[in-house]
Amino acid sequence: MPTVPLLVRLARAMEADLCLRPDEEGVVRVAFTPHHAAEEKAGAVPPSAEPASAAEAEADAGTGRAAATG
């Protein structure tokens, strides 16, 4: 079983938050939440949602206009 200070060091190295949750059965659940997940929840666009190039952005915008104007 890793020690809490070791888990804290691991969380820092992973640039994540550490969460320890005991459950009803006496088992402690360990979770690491990436810091960038908090930014995405705040409204930042995740990298996977950004267009890969300017041409793709224009193509996406063009299809949106065509669908809106009918």
C-alpha positions in Angstrom: 0.0 0.0 0.0 1.5 3.3 -1.0 1.8 6.0 1.6 -0.1 9.3 1.4 3.1 11.4 0.8 4.0 9.1 -2.1 0.5 9.5 -3.6 0.8 13.3 -3.3 4.2 13.2 -5.1 2.6 11.1 -7.8 -0.3 13.5 -8.2 2.1 16.4 -8.6 4.2 14.6 -11.2 1.0 13.8 -13.1 -0.2 17.4 -12.7 -3.4 16.1 -11.1 -5.5 16.4 -8.0 -5.5 13.6 -5.5 -8.8 12.3 -4.0 -9.0 9.7 -1.3 -12.5 8.4 -0.6 -13.4 5.8 2.0 -16.4 3.7 1.2 -18.8 1.7 3.4 -16.7 -1.4 3.2 -13.7 0.2 4.7 -11.9 0.4 1.3 -10.2 3.7 0.4 -10.6 4.7 -3.2 -7.8 6.7 -4.8 -8.5 8.9 -7.8 -6.3 11.3 -9.8 -8.1 14.1 -11.6 -6.0 15.9 -14.3 -5.7 19.7 -13.8 -6.8 20.3 -17.4 -10.2 18.7 -16.6 -11.0 21.6 -14.3 -10.2 24.0 -17.1 -12.5 22.2 -19.5 -15.4 22.3 -17.0 -14.8 26.1 -16.7 -15.6 26.5 -20.4 -12.2 26.1 -22.1 -12.4 24.2 -25.4 -10.7 20.8 -25.1 -8.0 20.2 -27.7 -10.0 17.4 -29.3 -12.8 19.8 -30.2 -10.5 22.4 -31.8 -10.2 22.2 -35.6 -6.9 20.7 -36.7 -6.3 23.4 -39.4 -7.7 26.6 -40.7 -9.1 24.8 -43.8 -11.1 22.5 -41.5 -12.4 25.5 -39.5 -13.5 27.2 -42.7 -15.2 23.9 -43.9 -17.0 23.5 -40.6 -18.2 27.1 -40.7 -19.3 26.8 -44.3 -21.5 23.7 -43.6 -23.0 25.5 -40.6 -24.0 28.5 -42.8 -25.3 26.2 -45.6 -27.5 24.4 -43.1 -28.7 27.6 -41.5 -29.6 29.3 -44.8 -31.1 26.1 -46.2 
